């Protein structure tokens, strides 16, 4: 898989989990919070991947 495909996969999963988490804990939330949470989740996936690869070297 190319890096672009991995990004798209993570972005879709981040959006799905962001919607699920916000609907689970708060029934009515502004779409901006959902988008922010999705960006945060995707960003954390990349940060954790960076630390995992750095440790394995």
Residue pairs with C-beta under 8 A, 6 or more apart in sequence:
1 9
7 42
10 42
10 45
10 46
11 38
11 42
14 38
14 39
14 41
14 42
14 45
15 34
15 38
17 38
17 41
18 34
18 35
18 37
18 38
18 41
19 34
21 37
22 29
22 33
22 34
22 37
23 29
